Amino acid sequence: MIEVPVKRHSQKISDGKASVGELPQASHRWASCDETARYARLSARYLERLRITGDGPPFCKIGRRVVYDLGEIDRWLNGRKVASTSER
């Protein structure tokens, strides 16, 4: 799993002088396709198939690399809960 703390700087202008301040850090927990597959107990190939059909969890592409926000994976899995096999 990849923790990605995001630190960005903004300029505040007061009295003609610029100072640098920090924005809040993002709390996304990014994971590769293989890490996500292990986390969700799915195969990486199944996640790939879901990306192609559009039925899977949201993901980001960074160049050729695919990453998933584990919070989104949790929400996606929770949205697939059923009480019986006849509910699908």
PDB file of N, CA, C and O in Angstrom:
ATOM      1  N   MET A   1       0.842  -1.163   0.000  1.00  0.00           N
ATOM      2  CA  MET A   1       0.000   0.000   0.000  1.00  0.00           C
ATOM      3  C   MET A   1       0.892   1.231   0.000  1.00  0.00           C
ATOM      4  O   MET A   1       1.945   1.255   0.636  1.00  0.00           O
ATOM      5  N   ILE A   2       0.459   2.232  -0.711  1.00  0.00           N
ATOM      6  CA  ILE A   2       1.239   3.456  -0.822  1.00  0.00           C
ATOM      7  C   ILE A   2       0.506   4.565  -0.100  1.00  0.00           C
ATOM      8  O   ILE A   2      -0.616   4.909  -0.473  1.00  0.00           O
ATOM      9  N   GLU A   3       1.109   5.125   0.912  1.00  0.00           N
ATOM     10  CA  GLU A   3       0.555   6.297   1.590  1.00  0.00           C
ATOM     11  C   GLU A   3       1.022   7.525   0.831  1.00  0.00           C
ATOM     12  O   GLU A   3       2.219   7.691   0.595  1.00  0.00           O
ATOM     13  N   VAL A   4       0.102   8.377   0.452  1.00  0.00           N
ATOM     14  CA  VAL A   4       0.469   9.551  -0.324  1.00  0.00           C
ATOM     15  C   VAL A   4       0.062  10.807   0.432  1.00  0.00           C
ATOM     16  O   VAL A   4      -1.042  11.313   0.232  1.00  0.00           O
ATOM     17  N   PRO A   5       0.932  11.317   1.295  1.00  0.00           N
ATOM     18  CA  PRO A   5       0.605  12.588   1.930  1.00  0.00           C
ATOM     19  C   PRO A   5       0.823  13.703   0.922  1.00  0.00           C
ATOM     20  O   PRO A   5       1.875  13.786   0.288  1.00  0.00           O
ATOM     21  N   VAL A   6      -0.158  14.540   0.784  1.00  0.00           N
ATOM     22  CA  VAL A   6      -0.066  15.614  -0.194  1.00  0.00           C
ATOM     23  C   VAL A   6       0.213  16.910   0.535  1.00  0.00           C
ATOM     24  O   VAL A   6      -0.597  17.361   1.345  1.00  0.00           O
ATOM     25  N   LYS A   7       1.349  17.507   0.251  1.00  0.00           N
ATOM     26  CA  LYS A   7       1.693  18.795   0.823  1.00  0.00           C
ATOM     27  C   LYS A   7       1.809  19.780  -0.319  1.00  0.00           C
ATOM     28  O   LYS A   7       2.637  19.620  -1.216  1.00  0.00           O
ATOM     29  N   ARG A   8       0.996  20.772  -0.278  1.00  0.00           N
ATOM     30  CA  ARG A   8       1.058  21.805  -1.298  1.00  0.00           C
ATOM     31  C   ARG A   8       1.232  23.132  -0.593  1.00  0.00           C
ATOM     32  O   ARG A   8       0.815  23.304   0.552  1.00  0.00           O
ATOM     33  N   HIS A   9       1.833  24.035  -1.267  1.00  0.00           N
ATOM     34  CA  HIS A   9       2.091  25.336  -0.686  1.00  0.00           C
ATOM     35  C   HIS A   9       1.263  26.396  -1.382  1.00  0.00           C
ATOM     36  O   HIS A   9       1.070  26.365  -2.597  1.00  0.00           O
ATOM     37  N   SER A  10       0.789  27.313  -0.603  1.00  0.00           N
ATOM     38  CA  SER A  10       0.073  28.452  -1.167  1.00  0.00           C
ATOM     39  C   SER A  10       0.742  29.715  -0.645  1.00  0.00           C
ATOM     40  O   SER A  10       1.401  29.699   0.395  1.00  0.00           O
ATOM     41  N   GLN A  11       0.570  30.767  -1.353  1.00  0.00           N
ATOM     42  CA  GLN A  11       1.175  32.016  -0.920  1.00  0.00           C
ATOM     43  C   GLN A  11       0.125  32.899  -0.274  1.00  0.00           C
ATOM     44  O   GLN A  11      -0.967  33.080  -0.811  1.00  0.00           O
ATOM     45  N   LYS A  12       0.460  33.436   0.863  1.00  0.00           N
ATOM     46  CA  LYS A  12      -0.384  34.399   1.542  1.00  0.00           C
ATOM     47  C   LYS A  12       0.340  35.731   1.472  1.00  0.00           C
ATOM     48  O   LYS A  12       1.510  35.838   1.839  1.00  0.00           O
ATOM     49  N   ILE A  13      -0.353  36.719   1.009  1.00  0.00           N
ATOM     50  CA  ILE A  13       0.288  38.020   0.881  1.00  0.00           C
ATOM     51  C   ILE A  13      -0.264  38.944   1.953  1.00  0.00           C
ATOM     52  O   ILE A  13      -1.461  39.224   2.008  1.00  0.00           O
ATOM     53  N   SER A  14       0.627  39.400   2.789  1.00  0.00           N
ATOM     54  CA  SER A  14       0.253  40.363   3.819  1.00  0.00           C
ATOM     55  C   SER A  14       1.381  41.370   3.950  1.00  0.00           C
ATOM     56  O   SER A  14       2.549  40.989   4.034  1.00  0.00           O
ATOM     57  N   ASP A  15       1.055  42.609   3.968  1.00  0.00           N
ATOM     58  CA  ASP A  15       2.034  43.686   4.074  1.00  0.00           C
ATOM     59  C   ASP A  15       3.062  43.630   2.951  1.00  0.00           C
ATOM     60  O   ASP A  15       4.212  44.023   3.150  1.00  0.00           O
ATOM     61  N   GLY A  16       2.668  43.146   1.773  1.00  0.00           N
ATOM     62  CA  GLY A  16       3.579  43.117   0.646  1.00  0.00           C
ATOM     63  C   GLY A  16       4.590  41.990   0.675  1.00  0.00           C
ATOM     64  O   GLY A  16       5.396  41.868  -0.248  1.00  0.00           O
ATOM     65  N   LYS A  17       4.570  41.149   1.724  1.00  0.00           N
ATOM     66  CA  LYS A  17       5.503  40.027   1.818  1.00  0.00           C
ATOM     67  C   LYS A  17       4.753  38.728   1.584  1.00  0.00           C
ATOM     68  O   LYS A  17       3.631  38.557   2.063  1.00  0.00           O
ATOM     69  N   ALA A  18       5.362  37.825   0.857  1.00  0.00           N
ATOM     70  CA  ALA A  18       4.744  36.521   0.600  1.00  0.00           C
ATOM     71  C   ALA A  18       5.277  35.511   1.603  1.00  0.00           C
ATOM     72  O   ALA A  18       6.484  35.440   1.831  1.00  0.00           O
ATOM     73  N   SER A  19       4.384  34.728   2.204  1.00  0.00           N
ATOM     74  CA  SER A  19       4.801  33.652   3.093  1.00  0.00           C
ATOM     75  C   SER A  19       4.175  32.359   2.594  1.00  0.00           C
ATOM     76  O   SER A  19       3.140  32.378   1.928  1.00  0.00           O
ATOM     77  N   VAL A  20       4.789  31.265   2.911  1.00  0.00           N
ATOM     78  CA  VAL A  20       4.331  29.969   2.420  1.00  0.00           C
ATOM     79  C   VAL A  20       3.576  29.267   3.534  1.00  0.00           C
ATOM     80  O   VAL A  20       4.072  29.157   4.655  1.00  0.00           O
ATOM     81  N   GLY A  21       2.372  28.792   3.224  1.00  0.00           N
ATOM     82  CA  GLY A  21       1.562  28.040   4.183  1.00  0.00           C
ATOM     83  C   GLY A  21       1.249  26.679   3.617  1.00  0.00           C
ATOM     84  O   GLY A  21       1.392  26.470   2.413  1.00  0.00           O
ATOM     85  N   GLU A  22       0.821  25.734   4.457  1.00  0.00           N
ATOM     86  CA  GLU A  22       0.515  24.378   4.008  1.00  0.00           C
ATOM     87  C   GLU A  22      -0.986  24.163   3.960  1.00  0.00           C
ATOM     88  O   GLU A  22      -1.725  24.647   4.817  1.00  0.00           O
ATOM     89  N   LEU A  23      -1.419  23.442   2.965  1.00  0.00           N
ATOM     90  CA  LEU A  23      -2.797  22.995   2.879  1.00  0.00           C
ATOM     91  C   LEU A  23      -2.912  21.688   3.656  1.00  0.00           C
ATOM     92  O   LEU A  23      -1.899  21.032   3.898  1.00  0.00           O
ATOM     93  N   PRO A  24      -4.112  21.296   4.047  1.00  0.00           N
ATOM     94  CA  PRO A  24      -4.266  20.015   4.765  1.00  0.00           C
ATOM     95  C   PRO A  24      -3.788  18.849   3.917  1.00  0.00           C
ATOM     96  O   PRO A  24      -3.857  18.889   2.689  1.00  0.00           O
ATOM     97  N   GLN A  25      -3.303  17.812   4.584  1.00  0.00           N
ATOM     98  CA  GLN A  25      -2.815  16.629   3.878  1.00  0.00           C
ATOM     99  C   GLN A  25      -3.983  15.738   3.493  1.00  0.00           C
ATOM    100  O   GLN A  25      -4.956  15.611   4.237  1.00  0.00           O
ATOM    101  N   ALA A  26      -3.875  15.121   2.317  1.00  0.00           N
ATOM    102  CA  ALA A  26      -4.883  14.164   1.868  1.00  0.00           C
ATOM    103  C   ALA A  26      -4.680  12.849   2.616  1.00  0.00           C
ATOM    104  O   ALA A  26      -3.553  12.492   2.961  1.00  0.00           O
ATOM    105  N   SER A  27      -5.764  12.139   2.863  1.00  0.00           N
ATOM    106  CA  SER A  27      -5.646  10.890   3.613  1.00  0.00           C
ATOM    107  C   SER A  27      -5.970   9.682   2.733  1.00  0.00           C
ATOM    108  O   SER A  27      -6.481   8.676   3.224  1.00  0.00           O
ATOM    109  N   HIS A  28      -5.675   9.777   1.441  1.00  0.00           N
ATOM    110  CA  HIS A  28      -5.919   8.654   0.547  1.00  0.00           C
ATOM    111  C   HIS A  28      -4.898   7.556   0.817  1.00  0.00           C
ATOM    112  O   HIS A  28      -3.725   7.827   1.075  1.00  0.00           O
ATOM    113  N   ARG A  29      -5.360   6.327   0.755  1.00  0.00           N
ATOM    114  CA  ARG A  29      -4.470   5.178   0.867  1.00  0.00           C
ATOM    115  C   ARG A  29      -4.470   4.517  -0.501  1.00  0.00           C
ATOM    116  O   ARG A  29      -5.380   3.754  -0.823  1.00  0.00           O
ATOM    117  N   TRP A  30      -3.464   4.800  -1.298  1.00  0.00           N
ATOM    118  CA  TRP A  30      -3.382   4.289  -2.658  1.00  0.00           C
ATOM    119  C   TRP A  30      -2.702   2.921  -2.680  1.00  0.00           C
ATOM    120  O   TRP A  30      -1.758   2.677  -1.928  1.00  0.00           O
ATOM    121  N   ALA A  31      -3.181   2.045  -3.534  1.00  0.00           N
ATOM    122  CA  ALA A  31      -2.610   0.704  -3.649  1.00  0.00           C
ATOM    123  C   ALA A  31      -2.549   0.309  -5.121  1.00  0.00           C
ATOM    124  O   ALA A  31      -3.396   0.707  -5.921  1.00  0.00           O
ATOM    125  N   SER A  32      -1.540  -0.473  -5.460  1.00  0.00           N
ATOM    126  CA  SER A  32      -1.407  -0.984  -6.831  1.00  0.00           C
ATOM    127  C   SER A  32      -2.505  -2.019  -7.083  1.00  0.00           C
ATOM    128  O   SER A  32      -3.244  -2.391  -6.173  1.00  0.00           O
ATOM    129  N   CYS A  33      -2.595  -2.468  -8.315  1.00  0.00           N
ATOM    130  CA  CYS A  33      -3.593  -3.476  -8.673  1.00  0.00           C
ATOM    131  C   CYS A  33      -3.369  -4.770  -7.873  1.00  0.00           C
ATOM    132  O   CYS A  33      -4.319  -5.344  -7.342  1.00  0.00           O
ATOM    133  N   ASP A  34      -2.118  -5.222  -7.790  1.00  0.00           N
ATOM    134  CA  ASP A  34      -1.821  -6.446  -7.042  1.00  0.00           C
ATOM    135  C   ASP A  34      -2.131  -6.287  -5.556  1.00  0.00           C
ATOM    136  O   ASP A  34      -2.690  -7.193  -4.938  1.00  0.00           O
ATOM    137  N   GLU A  35      -1.769  -5.137  -4.980  1.00  0.00           N
ATOM    138  CA  GLU A  35      -2.055  -4.885  -3.559  1.00  0.00           C
ATOM    139  C   GLU A  35      -3.562  -4.826  -3.318  1.00  0.00           C
ATOM    140  O   GLU A  35      -4.054  -5.329  -2.308  1.00  0.00           O
ATOM    141  N   THR A  36      -4.285  -4.213  -4.242  1.00  0.00           N
ATOM    142  CA  THR A  36      -5.742  -4.118  -4.116  1.00  0.00           C
ATOM    143  C   THR A  36      -6.377  -5.498  -4.233  1.00  0.00           C
ATOM    144  O   THR A  36      -7.313  -5.817  -3.501  1.00  0.00           O
ATOM    145  N   ALA A  37      -5.871  -6.310  -5.147  1.00  0.00           N
ATOM    146  CA  ALA A  37      -6.401  -7.665  -5.308  1.00  0.00           C
ATOM    147  C   ALA A  37      -6.227  -8.467  -4.018  1.00  0.00           C
ATOM    148  O   ALA A  37      -7.143  -9.167  -3.588  1.00  0.00           O
ATOM    149  N   ARG A  38      -5.053  -8.361  -3.410  1.00  0.00           N
ATOM    150  CA  ARG A  38      -4.834  -9.067  -2.137  1.00  0.00           C
ATOM    151  C   ARG A  38      -5.758  -8.507  -1.046  1.00  0.00           C
ATOM    152  O   ARG A  38      -6.332  -9.265  -0.264  1.00  0.00           O
ATOM    153  N   TYR A  39      -5.895  -7.180  -0.999  1.00  0.00           N
ATOM    154  CA  TYR A  39      -6.735  -6.523   0.013  1.00  0.00           C
ATOM    155  C   TYR A  39      -8.193  -6.977  -0.099  1.00  0.00           C
ATOM    156  O   TYR A  39      -8.838  -7.268   0.908  1.00  0.00           O
ATOM    157  N   ALA A  40      -8.708  -7.035  -1.340  1.00  0.00           N
ATOM    158  CA  ALA A  40     -10.114  -7.385  -1.564  1.00  0.00           C
ATOM    159  C   ALA A  40     -10.327  -8.884  -1.758  1.00  0.00           C
ATOM    160  O   ALA A  40     -11.457  -9.343  -1.920  1.00  0.00           O
ATOM    161  N   ARG A  41      -9.224  -9.645  -1.738  1.00  0.00           N
ATOM    162  CA  ARG A  41      -9.268 -11.094  -1.956  1.00  0.00           C
ATOM    163  C   ARG A  41      -9.880 -11.433  -3.305  1.00  0.00           C
ATOM    164  O   ARG A  41     -10.726 -12.318  -3.424  1.00  0.00           O
ATOM    165  N   LEU A  42      -9.429 -10.704  -4.316  1.00  0.00           N
ATOM    166  CA  LEU A  42      -9.813 -10.938  -5.706  1.00  0.00           C
ATOM    167  C   LEU A  42      -8.539 -11.177  -6.501  1.00  0.00           C
ATOM    168  O   LEU A  42      -7.442 -10.929  -6.002  1.00  0.00           O
ATOM    169  N   SER A  43      -8.672 -11.650  -7.721  1.00  0.00           N
ATOM    170  CA  SER A  43      -7.474 -11.783  -8.547  1.00  0.00           C
ATOM    171  C   SER A  43      -7.224 -10.462  -9.282  1.00  0.00           C
ATOM    172  O   SER A  43      -8.154  -9.706  -9.565  1.00  0.00           O
ATOM    173  N   ALA A  44      -5.972 -10.207  -9.578  1.00  0.00           N
ATOM    174  CA  ALA A  44      -5.618  -9.012 -10.337  1.00  0.00           C
ATOM    175  C   ALA A  44      -6.265  -9.063 -11.716  1.00  0.00           C
ATOM    176  O   ALA A  44      -6.671  -8.032 -12.251  1.00  0.00           O
ATOM    177  N   ARG A  45      -6.360 -10.246 -12.286  1.00  0.00           N
ATOM    178  CA  ARG A  45      -6.991 -10.423 -13.597  1.00  0.00           C
ATOM    179  C   ARG A  45      -8.475 -10.051 -13.547  1.00  0.00           C
ATOM    180  O   ARG A  45      -8.998  -9.448 -14.485  1.00  0.00           O
ATOM    181  N   TYR A  46      -9.153 -10.410 -12.450  1.00  0.00           N
ATOM    182  CA  TYR A  46     -10.565 -10.055 -12.302  1.00  0.00           C
ATOM    183  C   TYR A  46     -10.733  -8.532 -12.201  1.00  0.00           C
ATOM    184  O   TYR A  46     -11.656  -7.970 -12.791  1.00  0.00           O
ATOM    185  N   LEU A  47      -9.843  -7.867 -11.454  1.00  0.00           N
ATOM    186  CA  LEU A  47      -9.892  -6.405 -11.376  1.00  0.00           C
ATOM    187  C   LEU A  47      -9.677  -5.790 -12.762  1.00  0.00           C
ATOM    188  O   LEU A  47     -10.329  -4.808 -13.117  1.00  0.00           O
ATOM    189  N   GLU A  48      -8.772  -6.366 -13.535  1.00  0.00           N
ATOM    190  CA  GLU A  48      -8.526  -5.879 -14.897  1.00  0.00           C
ATOM    191  C   GLU A  48      -9.787  -6.010 -15.746  1.00  0.00           C
ATOM    192  O   GLU A  48     -10.150  -5.090 -16.478  1.00  0.00           O
ATOM    193  N   ARG A  49     -10.440  -7.143 -15.642  1.00  0.00           N
ATOM    194  CA  ARG A  49     -11.675  -7.376 -16.393  1.00  0.00           C
ATOM    195  C   ARG A  49     -12.754  -6.371 -15.975  1.00  0.00           C
ATOM    196  O   ARG A  49     -13.490  -5.861 -16.819  1.00  0.00           O
ATOM    197  N   LEU A  50     -12.845  -6.089 -14.671  1.00  0.00           N
ATOM    198  CA  LEU A  50     -13.825  -5.114 -14.188  1.00  0.00           C
ATOM    199  C   LEU A  50     -13.518  -3.711 -14.699  1.00  0.00           C
ATOM    200  O   LEU A  50     -14.439  -2.938 -14.967  1.00  0.00           O
ATOM    201  N   ARG A  51     -12.228  -3.369 -14.838  1.00  0.00           N
ATOM    202  CA  ARG A  51     -11.859  -2.063 -15.398  1.00  0.00           C
ATOM    203  C   ARG A  51     -12.326  -1.953 -16.846  1.00  0.00           C
ATOM    204  O   ARG A  51     -12.793  -0.899 -17.278  1.00  0.00           O
ATOM    205  N   ILE A  52     -12.196  -3.045 -17.589  1.00  0.00           N
ATOM    206  CA  ILE A  52     -12.586  -3.047 -19.004  1.00  0.00           C
ATOM    207  C   ILE A  52     -14.098  -2.902 -19.157  1.00  0.00           C
ATOM    208  O   ILE A  52     -14.564  -2.150 -20.014  1.00  0.00           O
ATOM    209  N   THR A  53     -14.861  -3.609 -18.342  1.00  0.00           N
ATOM    210  CA  THR A  53     -16.326  -3.577 -18.454  1.00  0.00           C
ATOM    211  C   THR A  53     -16.936  -2.373 -17.755  1.00  0.00           C
ATOM    212  O   THR A  53     -18.092  -2.035 -18.006  1.00  0.00           O
ATOM    213  N   GLY A  54     -16.173  -1.719 -16.879  1.00  0.00           N
ATOM    214  CA  GLY A  54     -16.703  -0.574 -16.147  1.00  0.00           C
ATOM    215  C   GLY A  54     -17.516  -0.961 -14.929  1.00  0.00           C
ATOM    216  O   GLY A  54     -18.178  -0.108 -14.337  1.00  0.00           O
ATOM    217  N   ASP A  55     -17.483  -2.238 -14.537  1.00  0.00           N
ATOM    218  CA  ASP A  55     -18.263  -2.719 -13.398  1.00  0.00           C
ATOM    219  C   ASP A  55     -17.492  -2.696 -12.093  1.00  0.00           C
ATOM    220  O   ASP A  55     -18.054  -3.015 -11.045  1.00  0.00           O
ATOM    221  N   GLY A  56     -16.228  -2.330 -12.130  1.00  0.00           N
ATOM    222  CA  GLY A  56     -15.383  -2.413 -10.951  1.00  0.00           C
ATOM    223  C   GLY A  56     -15.333  -1.130 -10.146  1.00  0.00           C
ATOM    224  O   GLY A  56     -16.058  -0.173 -10.417  1.00  0.00           O
ATOM    225  N   PRO A  57     -14.469  -1.132  -9.161  1.00  0.00           N
ATOM    226  CA  PRO A  57     -14.305   0.037  -8.306  1.00  0.00           C
ATOM    227  C   PRO A  57     -13.581   1.159  -9.057  1.00  0.00           C
ATOM    228  O   PRO A  57     -12.869   0.891 -10.024  1.00  0.00           O
ATOM    229  N   PRO A  58     -13.754   2.407  -8.625  1.00  0.00           N
ATOM    230  CA  PRO A  58     -13.044   3.518  -9.255  1.00  0.00           C
ATOM    231  C   PRO A  58     -11.530   3.334  -9.118  1.00  0.00           C
ATOM    232  O   PRO A  58     -11.044   2.795  -8.124  1.00  0.00           O
ATOM    233  N   PHE A  59     -10.800   3.790 -10.133  1.00  0.00           N
ATOM    234  CA  PHE A  59      -9.343   3.672 -10.124  1.00  0.00           C
ATOM    235  C   PHE A  59      -8.751   4.902 -10.786  1.00  0.00           C
ATOM    236  O   PHE A  59      -9.460   5.667 -11.440  1.00  0.00           O
ATOM    237  N   CYS A  60      -7.461   5.088 -10.617  1.00  0.00           N
ATOM    238  CA  CYS A  60      -6.733   6.182 -11.266  1.00  0.00           C
ATOM    239  C   CYS A  60      -5.629   5.579 -12.113  1.00  0.00           C
ATOM    240  O   CYS A  60      -5.000   4.593 -11.731  1.00  0.00           O
ATOM    241  N   LYS A  61      -5.404   6.185 -13.267  1.00  0.00           N
ATOM    242  CA  LYS A  61      -4.272   5.782 -14.100  1.00  0.00           C
ATOM    243  C   LYS A  61      -3.238   6.881 -14.030  1.00  0.00           C
ATOM    244  O   LYS A  61      -3.539   8.050 -14.272  1.00  0.00           O
ATOM    245  N   ILE A  62      -2.032   6.508 -13.702  1.00  0.00           N
ATOM    246  CA  ILE A  62      -0.903   7.421 -13.666  1.00  0.00           C
ATOM    247  C   ILE A  62       0.098   6.860 -14.672  1.00  0.00           C
ATOM    248  O   ILE A  62       0.854   5.938 -14.366  1.00  0.00           O
ATOM    249  N   GLY A  63       0.090   7.424 -15.861  1.00  0.00           N
ATOM    250  CA  GLY A  63       0.875   6.823 -16.939  1.00  0.00           C
ATOM    251  C   GLY A  63       0.281   5.470 -17.263  1.00  0.00           C
ATOM    252  O   GLY A  63      -0.905   5.361 -17.575  1.00  0.00           O
ATOM    253  N   ARG A  64       1.100   4.448 -17.189  1.00  0.00           N
ATOM    254  CA  ARG A  64       0.622   3.075 -17.419  1.00  0.00           C
ATOM    255  C   ARG A  64       0.155   2.406 -16.135  1.00  0.00           C
ATOM    256  O   ARG A  64      -0.450   1.334 -16.167  1.00  0.00           O
ATOM    257  N   ARG A  65       0.433   3.027 -15.038  1.00  0.00           N
ATOM    258  CA  ARG A  65       0.168   2.422 -13.735  1.00  0.00           C
ATOM    259  C   ARG A  65      -1.268   2.666 -13.288  1.00  0.00           C
ATOM    260  O   ARG A  65      -1.793   3.769 -13.440  1.00  0.00           O
ATOM    261  N   VAL A  66      -1.899   1.636 -12.738  1.00  0.00           N
ATOM    262  CA  VAL A  66      -3.253   1.728 -12.207  1.00  0.00           C
ATOM    263  C   VAL A  66      -3.163   1.661 -10.688  1.00  0.00           C
ATOM    264  O   VAL A  66      -2.504   0.776 -10.141  1.00  0.00           O
ATOM    265  N   VAL A  67      -3.824   2.594 -10.005  1.00  0.00           N
ATOM    266  CA  VAL A  67      -3.862   2.583  -8.546  1.00  0.00           C
ATOM    267  C   VAL A  67      -5.303   2.744  -8.082  1.00  0.00           C
ATOM    268  O   VAL A  67      -6.139   3.331  -8.770  1.00  0.00           O
ATOM    269  N   TYR A  68      -5.564   2.217  -6.921  1.00  0.00           N
ATOM    270  CA  TYR A  68      -6.893   2.268  -6.324  1.00  0.00           C
ATOM    271  C   TYR A  68      -6.800   2.950  -4.964  1.00  0.00           C
ATOM    272  O   TYR A  68      -5.819   2.783  -4.240  1.00  0.00           O
ATOM    273  N   ASP A  69      -7.824   3.714  -4.630  1.00  0.00           N
ATOM    274  CA  ASP A  69      -7.968   4.291  -3.297  1.00  0.00           C
ATOM    275  C   ASP A  69      -8.669   3.222  -2.455  1.00  0.00           C
ATOM    276  O   ASP A  69      -9.792   2.830  -2.773  1.00  0.00           O
ATOM    277  N   LEU A  70      -8.033   2.753  -1.403  1.00  0.00           N
ATOM    278  CA  LEU A  70      -8.605   1.653  -0.619  1.00  0.00           C
ATOM    279  C   LEU A  70      -9.918   2.033   0.053  1.00  0.00           C
ATOM    280  O   LEU A  70     -10.748   1.166   0.325  1.00  0.00           O
ATOM    281  N   GLY A  71     -10.111   3.311   0.320  1.00  0.00           N
ATOM    282  CA  GLY A  71     -11.407   3.758   0.841  1.00  0.00           C
ATOM    283  C   GLY A  71     -12.515   3.523  -0.183  1.00  0.00           C
ATOM    284  O   GLY A  71     -13.625   3.127   0.173  1.00  0.00           O
ATOM    285  N   GLU A  72     -12.206   3.771  -1.458  1.00  0.00           N
ATOM    286  CA  GLU A  72     -13.168   3.504  -2.531  1.00  0.00           C
ATOM    287  C   GLU A  72     -13.416   2.006  -2.686  1.00  0.00           C
ATOM    288  O   GLU A  72     -14.533   1.589  -2.990  1.00  0.00           O
ATOM    289  N   ILE A  73     -12.377   1.198  -2.479  1.00  0.00           N
ATOM    290  CA  ILE A  73     -12.544  -0.261  -2.547  1.00  0.00           C
ATOM    291  C   ILE A  73     -13.512  -0.714  -1.463  1.00  0.00           C
ATOM    292  O   ILE A  73     -14.398  -1.529  -1.721  1.00  0.00           O
ATOM    293  N   ASP A  74     -13.347  -0.189  -0.252  1.00  0.00           N
ATOM    294  CA  ASP A  74     -14.271  -0.533   0.839  1.00  0.00           C
ATOM    295  C   ASP A  74     -15.704  -0.157   0.489  1.00  0.00           C
ATOM    296  O   ASP A  74     -16.624  -0.946   0.704  1.00  0.00           O
ATOM    297  N   ARG A  75     -15.900   1.057  -0.055  1.00  0.00           N
ATOM    298  CA  ARG A  75     -17.248   1.503  -0.430  1.00  0.00           C
ATOM    299  C   ARG A  75     -17.826   0.626  -1.542  1.00  0.00           C
ATOM    300  O   ARG A  75     -19.008   0.280  -1.515  1.00  0.00           O
ATOM    301  N   TRP A  76     -16.991   0.268  -2.520  1.00  0.00           N
ATOM    302  CA  TRP A  76     -17.441  -0.580  -3.621  1.00  0.00           C
ATOM    303  C   TRP A  76     -17.855  -1.963  -3.102  1.00  0.00           C
ATOM    304  O   TRP A  76     -18.897  -2.489  -3.493  1.00  0.00           O
ATOM    305  N   LEU A  77     -17.045  -2.543  -2.229  1.00  0.00           N
ATOM    306  CA  LEU A  77     -17.378  -3.855  -1.671  1.00  0.00           C
ATOM    307  C   LEU A  77     -18.653  -3.785  -0.831  1.00  0.00           C
ATOM    308  O   LEU A  77     -19.501  -4.673  -0.924  1.00  0.00           O
ATOM    309  N   ASN A  78     -18.798  -2.744  -0.017  1.00  0.00           N
ATOM    310  CA  ASN A  78     -20.003  -2.602   0.809  1.00  0.00           C
ATOM    311  C   ASN A  78     -21.255  -2.425  -0.052  1.00  0.00           C
ATOM    312  O   ASN A  78     -22.338  -2.855   0.343  1.00  0.00           O
ATOM    313  N   GLY A  79     -21.120  -1.806  -1.207  1.00  0.00           N
ATOM    314  CA  GLY A  79     -22.249  -1.628  -2.111  1.00  0.00           C
ATOM    315  C   GLY A  79     -22.682  -2.905  -2.804  1.00  0.00           C
ATOM    316  O   GLY A  79     -23.744  -2.944  -3.425  1.00  0.00           O
ATOM    317  N   ARG A  80     -21.885  -3.936  -2.706  1.00  0.00           N
ATOM    318  CA  ARG A  80     -22.203  -5.212  -3.349  1.00  0.00           C
ATOM    319  C   ARG A  80     -22.765  -6.239  -2.366  1.00  0.00           C
ATOM    320  O   ARG A  80     -22.942  -7.402  -2.728  1.00  0.00           O
ATOM    321  N   LYS A  81     -23.044  -5.830  -1.143  1.00  0.00           N
ATOM    322  CA  LYS A  81     -23.593  -6.748  -0.147  1.00  0.00           C
ATOM    323  C   LYS A  81     -25.002  -7.155  -0.533  1.00  0.00           C
ATOM    324  O   LYS A  81     -25.795  -6.329  -0.985  1.00  0.00           O
ATOM    325  N   VAL A  82     -25.306  -8.422  -0.355  1.00  0.00           N
ATOM    326  CA  VAL A  82     -26.651  -8.965  -0.592  1.00  0.00           C
ATOM    327  C   VAL A  82     -27.000  -9.908   0.538  1.00  0.00           C
ATOM    328  O   VAL A  82     -26.119 -10.427   1.224  1.00  0.00           O
ATOM    329  N   ALA A  83     -28.301 -10.130   0.731  1.00  0.00           N
ATOM    330  CA  ALA A  83     -28.755 -11.040   1.783  1.00  0.00           C
ATOM    331  C   ALA A  83     -28.941 -12.464   1.266  1.00  0.00           C
ATOM    332  O   ALA A  83     -28.855 -13.424   2.031  1.00  0.00           O
ATOM    333  N   SER A  84     -29.196 -12.595  -0.031  1.00  0.00           N
ATOM    334  CA  SER A  84     -29.347 -13.937  -0.597  1.00  0.00           C
ATOM    335  C   SER A  84     -28.850 -13.941  -2.046  1.00  0.00           C
ATOM    336  O   SER A  84     -28.631 -12.888  -2.646  1.00  0.00           O
ATOM    337  N   THR A  85     -28.679 -15.137  -2.587  1.00  0.00           N
ATOM    338  CA  THR A  85     -28.162 -15.252  -3.955  1.00  0.00           C
ATOM    339  C   THR A  85     -29.177 -14.813  -4.993  1.00  0.00           C
ATOM    340  O   THR A  85     -28.804 -14.565  -6.140  1.00  0.00           O
ATOM    341  N   SER A  86     -30.439 -14.711  -4.632  1.00  0.00           N
ATOM    342  CA  SER A  86     -31.471 -14.306  -5.594  1.00  0.00           C
ATOM    343  C   SER A  86     -31.570 -12.789  -5.735  1.00  0.00           C
ATOM    344  O   SER A  86     -32.376 -12.308  -6.531  1.00  0.00           O
ATOM    345  N   GLU A  87     -30.776 -12.024  -4.990  1.00  0.00           N
ATOM    346  CA  GLU A  87     -30.864 -10.561  -5.035  1.00  0.00           C
ATOM    347  C   GLU A  87     -30.128  -9.956  -6.223  1.00  0.00           C
ATOM    348  O   GLU A  87     -30.378  -8.791  -6.532  1.00  0.00           O
ATOM    349  N   ARG A  88     -29.274 -10.639  -6.882  1.00  0.00           N
ATOM    350  CA  ARG A  88     -28.541 -10.082  -8.018  1.00  0.00           C
ATOM    351  C   ARG A  88     -29.376 -10.206  -9.212  1.00  0.00           C
ATOM    352  O   ARG A  88     -28.964  -9.801 -10.299  1.00  0.00           O
TER     353      ARG A  88
END
